[in-house]
Amino acid sequence: MTLTGGEVGARGARENAVPAVVAKGLTKSYGRGDATVHALRGVDVSFATGAFTAIMGPSGSGKSTLMHCLAGLDTVSGGQVHIGDVELTGLGDKRLTLLRRERIGFIFQAFNLLPTLTAEQNIRLPLDIAGRQADQDLFDRVVETVGLRERLGHRPTELSGGQQQRVAVARALISKPQVIFADEPTGNLDSRSGAEVLSFLRTSVRELGQTIVMVTHDPVAASYADRVVFLRDGLLVSEIHRPTPQSVLDTLMKLEA
Amino acid sequence: MVKATLAGLLAHRLRLLLTSLAIALGVGFIAGTLVLTDTIDAGFSQRFAAAADKVDVAVLPAPGTDRQVPPHVPAAALEKVRAARGVADAQGLVRGTSALIGKDGKAAGDYPTSGIAVVEGPLNRTEITSGAAPKTDAQAVLDENTAKTRGFKVGDRITVLDSRETRHEFTLVGLFDVGLDQELGYTGAVGYTTAMAQRMTGQRTFTEIDVAAAEGVSQEQARAAVAAALGSGYQVVTGEKFADDLAKQNGADTGILKTGLLLFGLVAMFVAALVIYNTFTILVAQRTREMALLRCIGATRGQVFGSVLLESTVVGLLSSALGLLLGYGLSLGALTALTSFGAPLPTGVVPTLSPRTIGLAVALGVVVTVGAALLPARTATRVAPIAALRSQVEERTFRTGVVRTVLAALFLLAGAGVTAAGVAMDPGESALFVVMAGGTVFFLGVLIFGPVLVRPLGALVGWLPAKLFGVPGKLAVDNSGRNPRRSATTTVALTVGVTLMTLIAVITGTVRVTFTERLDEQFPVDYLIQPQDDDATLPRALGEGLRNRPELASVAAFREKITEVGGRGAEFRVGTFTPAPDFRPELDAGSIALLTPGTAVIGRHVAADLGLKVGDRITVRTAKAGAVDLRVVATFDPASGVLPPVTVPTADFDRYFGAVGDSRLMVNARDGVGADVGRRAVEAAAQPYPTAKVASAAEIRGEFEESLDMMVMIITGLLGLAVLISLLGIANTLSLSVYERTRESALLRALGLTRPQLRRMLSVEALILGVIGALVGVALGVGFGWAATQTMNDDVAFQVPVTQILVFVALSGLAGVIAAVLPARRAARASIVGSLATG
């Protein structure tokens, strides 16, 4: 993982800039009384603009809940979330939807695409919903990057799992969101397709300056990120920069112990 | 297995309710019809049985052979009956016309009131509700309804015309209830003493003789004695049988009502079956994994099949029970409504659910539900156990199969062929039946071909919404064609109702225009004056009075007599008209000026019946001039016929038949005279003649249109049930689709689709489904409406009531949108995170 001086400089500059996503004292609980489950117990975390961050943790640690709260898909019980300069907490459904539409991209583990639309229509969907025109240059670059030029006219059922996920990545990139949230994007893929998708994610951070937050339980996937934060029992417990599969695994082992 | 099925049903109560409601509405309608007609029948039987208590023997005329004279019992028979052994009392019933004069000085009502005898003693069956029965010839009673509408009360003086139109005054001593007598209910009636009734109606004979047997004489003994005394030529029955016969006769009347209503009920059940079929198909598709899991843990194909059937049986039973309740309520409502509209129905009978009604309704509900679920249940058995392990249910792509295309083509061609044959046939009932059969076969073809049609039609219908509503619109269009089979069944259910409604609209529209055109032809005048009683005439002085009015331009008077024409026993109306400047009847060739002394113009049907052509001679038997030989100078179309079938010159007619009164007068107002001024002039001239009824073309048209509108309203209302059920189907399909697409909706919401946009997407999808269903229905309805009108008559003016049809389409779309409200709300409310996790 060698970086040129220019890239290091650029990243340094971005890391000093306003963080893309900030959470302060974030709590989330479900249920009532004795049955209350505290999924998040006060998480303070920030995600730098132009960085690729992975969120890890054992099952039930609250990593998916954290992502949902950060992305405005779920309401929080306490604390604050900022996307850029906008505070999410307290926004109504309409404002939240518009915010997602304009500033956030998503890649899910499965069922990412609408079965009735072609690959190209799926890619353009966020822009269509927002009523915006796609930047044709960007569209061409994204399609080139994910290698889907030949497949644009196909429907999801005619694509392999890896190709479907690449369409999802392209769709997330096309609207140039402030941040992309990826929830186990390689969970359903074989290792080769998974590596491909992760490479595309990293390339988009390097070349397009995209900010990505990814939830995963796979140390290899996490090692593609610039930084990994670890959750346990709803609290942020550790983080490492410039991870390798081994360093991630070691940290996980320590947490499980 | 049974437990798993029932638990599944309980878990989806709302779906169960929606599905049940479709069947329940159909069953309810049918059960309601049965309860209603049973109740009416029971009421009639009860009332007739009460009548039978009074009458021990009834003497009726033998069924008449002569159509001109209604059957009657000669007056002499009464004495013979009274003299018979074992007879305590016998009374003859008199019935005829005796026109009551209203407070405006004109004969009351469109038809002359009936005159009846109110007999004395225990045999009296007329129910006096206030005051007393007439005791003297100066007293009379009036039926309650006429008294109310004409503003008469006990103690008033009333004026009634006898059969020779002489005025008689009576003191109104009481009011009576006409009971179940439909004829009296319709015309209204005045009751007199028997002698007076005979004088007023001019009837010397009786319609019936009622007999009371002496103490200790049985009905049968009395019957035998009376029959022996009278000899042949009479129907002599016991009171019991008489009551039974009357009740049966009325039962036949309710039979028609029952059959008509049941037909609509069957249409509703057919639509309900489509809805059930669709629901179960979707349920099976959605539960593929569940069923595969059952198969994995050891359930046999038979058990899976059984579980789907069990589910449908439970749904069928529940819906039938619900339907029975609904039907009972409906019949109560219908009875109340009918009674408040003044229908002569027996009151005081509580509607009951007979075991037959319960059995029939439950059987129908269960059979239709289980029958509709059979195919989906078979599909369920084909689920492979391995499907349980697949993470995502693959959407089956639909391809047009060769079998489907061939089958659809066969049905469509056969249907079109049969219909064409029906259109080509001679107009008449059998042609109509052929067209109906063709229509049914064609419809089956459309049903089979539906899935192929859905996508192109969806694209067509969705073109505008897709443009208007952006992404939600486009997605809605895609979704509507996503599962063509499902969409087709959903929309076809709506198509059934819309097709029938359009058919009715086209037929009535055509009849309306044809009638209006014909009316303009036949009624080329402003006012028509006719005697209240069709068989009576008006004095010629009325015509003279009209001609003297400066407001009126022309008056044509028609005079007629029925007599033998052609010398071989055939009778026709022979008549004439007084020439008037605006009256130019149309002939097949030449003008009415051809009609010179010693000639006649005849209707084509007369020419056909008697084998005559222009130039032939025709024999007419006359009253004053014996048999006369006339030359036929022209024929005319009887359909446009204002003219009597055999028309002769005015002077000739008087010579043949004497000074016969006018049977109708056609009057035109002078140009520039206002409608109300002209009307007043005609009314004023007619005032001295109480039985002269004035009508205007506008009124006749209005009355006709009113009755036509009423018919359309009733039929449309009854078909509305089928449409309502199909809307439940749309709601059901959509909510199941919404459930199926939970994750998809969540994804769209995550990507920035707002709640209103998601709702709009579903509304547009429903709109498209609704409009597709309506468009197909309109196309079929117009097509077969045309075919049906072609079987009516050679020259109908085919008419498509465009506005009405556009309203149907718009309402269908709107109704679809309304059906989508609940499913759309539910979809929009779902939490994104929760929905993403499902599946």
Contacts between the chains, C-beta under 8 A, distances in Angstrom:
chain1	res1	chain2	res2	distance
A	68	B	833	4.9
A	71	B	750	7.8
A	73	B	750	6.1
A	73	B	832	4.8
A	73	B	833	5.2
A	73	B	836	7.9
A	74	B	831	7.5
A	74	B	832	7.6
A	74	B	833	4.7
A	93	B	754	7.7
A	93	B	755	6.1
A	94	B	754	6.0
A	94	B	755	7.6
A	97	B	749	7.0
A	97	B	752	5.8
A	97	B	753	7.2
A	97	B	754	4.6
A	97	B	755	7.4
A	98	B	752	7.1
A	98	B	754	7.4
A	100	B	750	6.5
A	100	B	751	7.2
A	100	B	752	4.9
A	101	B	751	7.1
A	101	B	752	2.6
A	102	B	752	7.4
A	106	B	747	8.0
A	106	B	750	5.1
A	106	B	751	6.7
A	108	B	747	7.2
A	108	B	750	7.9
A	108	B	836	6.7
A	110	B	391	7.2
A	110	B	392	7.3
A	111	B	392	7.1
A	111	B	743	4.8
A	111	B	744	7.4
A	111	B	747	6.6
A	111	B	836	7.8
A	111	B	839	7.2
A	112	B	747	6.9
A	114	B	475	7.3
A	114	B	744	6.1
A	114	B	747	7.1
A	114	B	748	7.4
A	115	B	395	5.9
A	115	B	482	7.9
A	115	B	744	7.5
A	116	B	475	7.0
A	116	B	478	3.8
A	116	B	479	6.4
A	116	B	482	5.8
A	117	B	475	7.9
A	117	B	478	7.1
A	125	B	471	7.3
A	125	B	751	6.2
A	126	B	751	5.1
A	126	B	752	6.1
A	128	B	470	7.1
A	128	B	471	4.7
A	128	B	474	7.8
A	129	B	470	8.0
A	129	B	471	4.9
A	129	B	748	7.6
A	129	B	751	6.1
A	129	B	752	5.0
A	129	B	753	5.5
A	129	B	757	7.5
A	130	B	752	6.1
A	131	B	470	6.5
A	157	B	394	7.2
A	157	B	395	7.0
A	157	B	397	7.6
A	171	B	751	8.0
A	188	B	391	8.0
